């Protein structure tokens, strides 16, 4: 599932009384079953509590059937009443994205294993890409049934980065705002800076860290045009990435973060020993 920060922080303490919504303006109530947008999909959810935050009503929701790690604060724009009409919208979206409701993807297994990996990055195409250790795995272009679901690496995306993924999706798909390319810093520069940071912190740059970063760069360059772009970004990519340029020298943190949502799914196809996989997982989490 995509993700927004679990704590929107900030309430209306610094606002004038006239700016604060009244208690009777609340649309949803605690205990109410609703439908909630999360990434490209609509899920059944239950409102746990409602509070005025940043001068607007926010609702803490639990996605029914999903680990409580997915619980989050959302605004009214993400919610709909649980009516027959809205349920039809949910089914239409599922049908459009080819979602088989009877099949719980490896994502589902991961979420229940407490793996808060994904974010709301996949809403149209790339959502299918970014969807991986989250709820959206069934949307991804990777053929179901292949890969080792038991061996999926778990990458816990920090809450602030989950929110960034959600905002990123919203900017591109809702507001038609694309990142300006080339990005600064680029993915190459981010990886280089991290290696320098580790060198200073640990005294010497471990060869293993350098190899992991090379792998991240390679995966990014291969995955970006195939699974890390939203439909609205494809034209920009074809214009920005020439024959002699690599995506990692043009794109930046936003798209690199999308790769981390997809990495567990990609690595499931690689023959890696469990011990090595565990070490890799720690390095990836440190990088994030």
C-alpha positions as CSV (number, residue, x, y, z in Angstrom):
1,X,0.0,0.0,0.0
2,X,1.1,3.5,-0.4
3,X,1.7,5.3,2.7
4,X,1.3,8.6,4.3
5,X,2.9,9.6,7.6
6,X,1.2,8.0,10.5
7,X,1.4,11.2,12.4
8,X,0.5,14.3,10.5
9,X,1.6,16.2,13.6
10,X,0.5,19.7,14.3
11,X,-3.0,20.6,15.4
12,X,-4.8,23.8,15.2
13,X,-3.2,25.3,18.3
14,X,-1.7,28.2,16.4
15,X,-4.8,29.1,14.4
16,X,-7.5,31.6,15.3
17,X,-10.7,30.1,16.7
18,X,-12.6,31.1,13.6
19,X,-10.4,28.9,11.4
20,X,-11.0,25.7,13.4
21,X,-13.7,23.4,12.0
22,X,-16.6,22.9,14.3
23,X,-17.2,19.4,15.8
24,X,-20.4,19.0,13.8
25,X,-18.5,19.5,10.5
26,X,-17.0,16.1,10.8
27,X,-18.0,13.8,8.0
28,X,-16.9,10.4,9.4
29,X,-17.1,9.1,12.9
30,X,-15.0,6.7,15.0
31,X,-16.1,3.1,14.3
32,X,-17.5,3.9,10.9
33,X,-16.7,1.6,8.0
34,X,-15.5,3.5,5.0
35,X,-13.8,3.1,1.7
36,X,-10.3,4.6,1.5
37,X,-8.0,5.5,-1.4
38,X,-4.5,4.0,-1.0
39,X,-2.3,4.3,-4.1
40,X,-4.2,3.2,-7.2
41,X,-6.7,1.2,-5.3
42,X,-9.7,1.6,-3.0
43,X,-9.7,-0.4,0.2
44,X,-12.3,-1.1,2.9
45,X,-11.3,0.6,6.1
46,X,-12.6,1.5,9.5
47,X,-12.2,4.9,11.2
48,X,-10.5,4.5,14.5
49,X,-10.6,8.2,15.6
50,X,-11.1,11.6,14.2
51,X,-9.2,14.8,15.2
52,X,-8.8,18.3,13.9
53,X,-5.2,18.6,12.7
54,X,-3.8,21.6,10.8
55,X,-7.3,23.2,10.8
56,X,-9.0,20.3,9.1
57,X,-10.5,17.0,10.0
58,X,-8.1,14.0,9.9
59,X,-9.1,10.4,10.3
60,X,-7.0,7.6,11.7
61,X,-8.0,4.5,9.7
62,X,-7.4,0.8,9.8
63,X,-7.5,-1.1,6.5
64,X,-9.6,-4.1,7.0
65,X,-7.7,-7.3,6.6
66,X,-4.3,-5.6,6.7
67,X,-1.7,-5.4,9.4
68,X,-2.1,-2.5,11.8
69,X,1.2,-1.2,10.5
70,X,-0.8,0.2,7.6
71,X,-3.0,2.3,9.9
72,X,-2.6,6.0,9.1
73,X,-4.0,9.5,9.3
74,X,-5.8,10.6,6.2
75,X,-7.8,13.6,5.0
76,X,-11.4,13.6,3.8
77,X,-10.2,13.6,0.2
78,X,-8.9,10.0,0.7
79,X,-12.2,8.7,2.1
80,X,-15.6,7.8,0.8
81,X,-18.8,6.6,2.4
82,X,-19.4,2.8,2.2
83,X,-22.3,3.0,-0.2
84,X,-23.3,0.7,-3.1
85,X,-22.3,3.4,-5.5
86,X,-18.8,3.8,-4.1
87,X,-18.4,0.0,-3.8
88,X,-19.1,0.0,-7.6
89,X,-16.3,2.5,-8.0
90,X,-14.0,0.2,-6.0
91,X,-14.8,-2.8,-8.2
92,X,-14.4,-0.7,-11.4
93,X,-10.9,0.3,-10.3
94,X,-10.0,-3.2,-9.5
95,X,-11.2,-4.4,-12.8
96,X,-9.3,-1.6,-14.6
97,X,-6.1,-2.7,-13.0
98,X,-6.7,-6.4,-13.4
99,X,-6.8,-7.1,-9.7
100,X,-7.8,-10.5,-8.7
101,X,-9.5,-10.1,-5.4
102,X,-9.2,-13.7,-4.5
103,X,-5.4,-13.7,-4.9
104,X,-3.4,-12.1,-2.1
105,X,0.0,-11.3,-3.5
106,X,3.3,-11.6,-1.9
107,X,2.8,-8.0,-0.8
108,X,-0.1,-9.0,1.3
109,X,2.1,-11.7,3.0
110,X,4.7,-9.1,3.6
111,X,2.4,-6.5,5.1
112,X,1.1,-9.1,7.4
113,X,4.6,-10.0,8.3
114,X,5.0,-6.4,9.5
115,X,6.7,-5.3,6.4
116,X,5.6,-1.7,5.7
117,X,7.4,-1.5,2.5
118,X,5.5,0.3,0.0
119,X,4.0,3.7,-0.5
120,X,1.3,5.1,-2.5
121,X,3.5,5.4,-5.5
122,X,1.7,3.2,-7.9
123,X,-1.4,4.7,-8.9
124,X,-1.6,4.1,-12.6
125,X,1.4,2.3,-14.1
126,X,4.2,2.8,-11.8
127,X,2.0,2.1,-9.0
128,X,2.1,-1.3,-10.3
129,X,5.8,-0.9,-10.2
130,X,6.2,0.5,-6.9
131,X,3.6,-1.9,-5.5
132,X,5.5,-4.6,-4.1
133,X,5.9,-5.3,-0.5
134,X,2.6,-3.5,-0.1
135,X,-0.9,-3.9,-0.9
136,X,-0.5,-3.2,-4.5
137,X,1.6,-6.1,-5.5
138,X,-1.1,-7.5,-7.6
139,X,-0.9,-4.4,-9.7
140,X,2.7,-4.9,-10.6
141,X,3.8,-6.0,-14.0
142,X,5.7,-8.9,-12.6
143,X,4.1,-12.2,-13.4
144,X,2.4,-13.7,-10.4
145,X,3.6,-17.0,-9.1
146,X,7.2,-16.5,-10.1
147,X,9.9,-15.7,-7.7
148,X,10.3,-16.9,-4.2
149,X,7.7,-15.2,-2.0
150,X,9.1,-16.9,1.1
151,X,12.4,-15.3,0.5
152,X,11.2,-11.7,0.0
153,X,13.5,-9.3,1.7
154,X,11.7,-6.8,4.0
155,X,12.5,-3.2,3.6
156,X,10.8,-0.9,6.1
157,X,10.3,2.5,4.5
158,X,10.6,5.2,7.2
159,X,7.4,7.1,7.8
160,X,8.7,10.4,6.4
161,X,9.7,8.7,3.2
162,X,6.4,6.9,2.9
163,X,4.7,10.4,3.1
164,X,7.2,11.5,0.4
165,X,6.1,8.7,-1.8
166,X,2.4,9.6,-1.3
167,X,3.1,13.3,-2.1
168,X,5.2,12.3,-5.1
169,X,2.3,10.3,-6.5
170,X,-0.1,13.2,-5.9
171,X,2.1,15.8,-7.5
172,X,2.5,13.7,-10.7
173,X,-0.9,12.1,-11.1
174,X,-3.2,14.6,-9.5
175,X,-1.5,17.9,-10.0
176,X,0.4,17.2,-13.3
177,X,3.7,18.4,-11.7
178,X,6.8,16.5,-12.9
179,X,10.2,16.8,-11.3
180,X,12.6,19.0,-13.2
181,X,15.3,17.1,-15.0
182,X,18.2,16.6,-14.5
183,X,17.5,16.3,-10.8
184,X,19.9,17.6,-8.2
185,X,21.3,15.7,-6.6
186,X,21.2,12.8,-9.0
187,X,21.0,9.2,-8.0
188,X,24.7,8.8,-8.8
189,X,25.5,11.7,-6.6
190,X,23.3,10.4,-3.7
191,X,25.1,7.0,-3.9
192,X,28.5,8.6,-4.0
193,X,27.6,10.8,-1.0
194,X,26.5,7.8,1.0
195,X,29.7,6.0,0.2
196,X,31.7,9.0,1.4
197,X,29.6,9.2,4.5
198,X,30.2,5.5,5.3
199,X,33.9,5.9,4.7
200,X,34.2,8.7,7.2
201,X,31.9,7.0,9.7
202,X,33.5,3.5,9.6
203,X,37.0,4.7,8.8
204,X,37.3,2.8,5.5
205,X,34.8,2.2,2.7
206,X,33.9,-1.5,2.9
207,X,34.0,-3.2,-0.5
208,X,30.7,-4.8,0.3
209,X,29.0,-1.4,0.6
210,X,30.4,-0.3,-2.7
211,X,29.1,-3.4,-4.3
212,X,25.7,-2.9,-2.9
213,X,25.6,0.7,-4.2
214,X,26.7,-0.5,-7.6
215,X,23.8,-3.0,-7.6
216,X,21.4,-0.3,-6.6
217,X,22.6,1.9,-9.5
218,X,22.3,-1.0,-11.9
219,X,18.8,-2.0,-10.8
220,X,17.7,1.7,-11.0
221,X,19.0,2.1,-14.5
222,X,17.2,-1.0,-15.7
223,X,14.0,-0.6,-13.7
224,X,13.3,3.1,-14.3
225,X,12.0,3.0,-17.8
226,X,10.1,-0.3,-17.2
227,X,8.6,0.0,-13.8
228,X,9.4,3.2,-12.0
229,X,7.6,5.8,-14.1
230,X,4.0,6.9,-14.0
231,X,2.3,7.1,-17.4
232,X,2.5,10.9,-17.3
233,X,6.3,10.8,-16.9
234,X,7.1,8.6,-19.9
235,X,7.3,11.3,-22.5
236,X,9.6,13.3,-20.2
237,X,11.8,10.3,-19.7
238,X,12.2,9.6,-23.4
239,X,13.2,13.2,-24.0
240,X,15.6,13.5,-21.0
241,X,17.4,10.2,-21.2
242,X,19.5,10.0,-24.4
243,X,21.3,7.0,-25.9
244,X,24.5,7.8,-24.0
245,X,22.9,8.8,-20.7
246,X,21.9,6.6,-17.8
247,X,18.8,7.3,-15.7
248,X,20.9,7.4,-12.6
249,X,22.7,10.5,-13.9
250,X,19.5,12.3,-14.6
251,X,16.9,11.3,-12.0
252,X,17.1,11.8,-8.2
253,X,15.7,10.8,-4.8
254,X,12.0,10.7,-5.7
255,X,12.5,7.9,-8.3
256,X,15.2,6.2,-6.3
257,X,12.8,5.8,-3.4
258,X,10.3,4.2,-5.8
259,X,12.9,1.5,-6.5
260,X,13.1,0.6,-2.8
261,X,9.4,-0.2,-2.9
262,X,10.1,-2.5,-5.8
263,X,13.4,-4.1,-4.7
264,X,12.0,-6.9,-2.6
265,X,10.0,-8.2,-5.5
266,X,13.0,-7.9,-7.9
267,X,15.4,-9.5,-5.5
268,X,13.1,-12.5,-5.1
269,X,14.3,-13.6,-8.5
270,X,17.9,-13.6,-7.6
271,X,19.6,-16.7,-6.0
272,X,21.0,-15.3,-2.8
273,X,21.9,-17.2,0.3
274,X,19.8,-16.3,3.4
275,X,22.8,-15.0,5.4
276,X,23.8,-12.7,2.5
277,X,20.2,-11.6,2.1
278,X,20.0,-10.6,5.7
279,X,23.2,-8.6,5.4
280,X,21.9,-6.9,2.3
281,X,18.7,-6.0,4.1
282,X,20.6,-4.3,6.8
283,X,22.6,-2.3,4.4
284,X,19.5,-1.2,2.4
285,X,17.8,-0.1,5.6
286,X,20.9,1.9,6.7
287,X,20.9,3.6,3.3
288,X,17.3,4.6,3.6
